[in-house]
Amino acid sequence: MKKKISISFILLATCLLFSCSEKPRNDEPAPRVPEQPREPGTGIIDNKILAAPKASFDTLKDGDYTSRYENGVIQMKGYYKNGKREGEWAAFFPSGQIQSEGFFTAGKRDHKAVVYYDNGNKMYEGLYKDGFQVGIWKFYERDGKLKEEVNYDKKK
């Protein structure tokens, strides 16, 4: 014996389904953020390194980008193409010393990335492909000694 489902029940269920689902707003796209390197053992994600300046996405379509600290020292520099980061980007400490350097292709991290401690020693280094960490990443102690190697090709 087959049960009949009323049309009003189907309409009600459909309305509930769509009214409860979260829809992205057209004026606020939510880009996918690739996994960021973590300092081993801390669980801290280094979000500040090469973080894109938010205002520039809306205002700069093509050309060189440079931001500066209040003291005039370059904070970050790179190039935009079609509104996305392209090529080599670098970030600096307020002292002017290099903090991080990396490459982008069409707004996604690509190729080698290196992050430094303020004493000039490497904090970590590795490769990106299409915005994702790949290969072996090396993490260092502040004094420059190798702390850990992580193979992102083996992670799922």
Order of alpha helices (4+ residues) and beta strands (2+ residues): alpha-beta-beta-alpha-beta-beta-beta-beta-beta-beta-beta-beta
